[in-house]
Structures are given as structure tokens and as C-alpha cells.
Amino acid sequence: MLQGRPLVEHVAQRLRAQVSRLMISANRHLDLYARYADQVLTDSTPDFAGPLAGILEGLYALERDATAHGALLVAPCDAPFVPTNLAERLTQALEITHAPIAYACTMPLSATDAHGVPPTPASSAGEPGTMREHFVFALLRTGLAGDLETQLANGERRVRAWYARHMAVRVPFDDEHAFYNVNSLQELHELERPDTGR
């Protein structure tokens, strides 16, 4: 809970205005997640294959819906400060580059950001001051599901590797804090401090 509300509620609120249909990928607590989404998707691939399995279900859901827009916006449920212009910025990148995938990156100023919060563990590893790639904050064109299903069937679960195959483009954002994802109670307590929360 952050500010008395589940993390997923914060994320859903920030994404709701950016999408025509809000879907959550989950394999547990489906009734809970259904409160915050238009649809809850479960993995069809075995063994909890990670973020790509959820992305696959989202892509298939859009491909089955003739009224859906042509891209899937992705963000994790434990990132309560997801940018409210995420879809806009990533859409611009797809339109300019004609790439099939765009994802966020940031250039942190130091080992901690302006809010005193350490770089998000979801980011790629790197020295302070180097670019951090946020692979699960992304926009993907439909039509990629078949290729992704093949990759997962072949045992490849790395998001970075699949993005690289499709020449995914990075989109720079200024605020590292916007991509902070909460992985422990200690991190959650840090966000509850008045000088770090939003």
C-alpha cells in the first residue's frame, strides 16, 4: 500500500487516460486485479515465463479485438509513478522511426535521483550517470505475437534479446523516479516518507 492505496491502483489511475482498454496480466489474485482493469489476462505459456509472457497475452488480446488500436502499452504494476505521458512519447517514437517497439530509458544524475530514491532495480545495470533502460515501460505494435510465442517456445525469455531482434528504439525520459518500481517493504516505506513520495 502506498498512501493508503494498492500500488496497482496508482498505476491503473495513471494509465487509464492513456489507453482505450486497461488490461492487467496476472496469474494470482485475479479477483483483486479485476477491480482495476477492464480485463485480466493469464499466461498461456507454462512455468511463469516472465514479462514476455504477459506481453504475449496482451498482444493476442489486441489482435483478437478488431476495434482495438494498433499498439500495446506496457508498464509494471509495481511502478506507482509511471509517466502520464508515457503513451504519447512512445507513440511519437514509433511514428517517427516506424519501429515495431519503443521503450523508455533515463539518464540518472547520480546513484540516487533528486528525490533521494535509488535507481530502480528493473533498470539495466550500469554505473551511476549511465543510461538506464526500462524495458517493461514500452509500446509494441500488434502483429508481433506469433514471433514472440516462438521465442518463448524456444526458451528465450530475455526482454532485451527479443527487443534487439526487432530493432526496438529507446525513448529518453528525464525523470528516473517515474520508473521506480517497488520490490520490498523497505522500498515502500522509503516512498512513504514526505520527502520522497509524490
KACORPE-V772417 format. One record per run of one state. SS is the DSSP state (~ for helix, > for strand, _ for the rest). FROM is the first residue (numbers start at 1). TO is the last residue. If there is no record, write none. Layout:
ss->SS from->FROM to->TO
ss->SS from->FROM to->TO
This chain:
ss->_ from->1 to->1
ss->> from->2 to->2
ss->_ from->3 to->4
ss->> from->5 to->5
ss->_ from->6 to->6
ss->~ from->7 to->16
ss->_ from->17 to->22
ss->> from->23 to->25
ss->_ from->26 to->29
ss->~ from->30 to->34
ss->_ from->35 to->38
ss->> from->39 to->41
ss->_ from->42 to->50
ss->~ from->51 to->64
ss->_ from->65 to->70
ss->> from->71 to->74
ss->_ from->75 to->85
ss->~ from->86 to->97
ss->_ from->98 to->100
ss->> from->101 to->107
ss->_ from->108 to->111
ss->> from->112 to->112
ss->_ from->113 to->117
ss->> from->118 to->118
ss->_ from->119 to->130
ss->> from->131 to->141
ss->_ from->142 to->144
ss->~ from->145 to->153
ss->_ from->154 to->158
ss->~ from->159 to->165
ss->_ from->166 to->168
ss->> from->169 to->173
ss->_ from->174 to->175
ss->~ from->176 to->179
ss->_ from->180 to->184
ss->~ from->185 to->192
ss->_ from->193 to->198
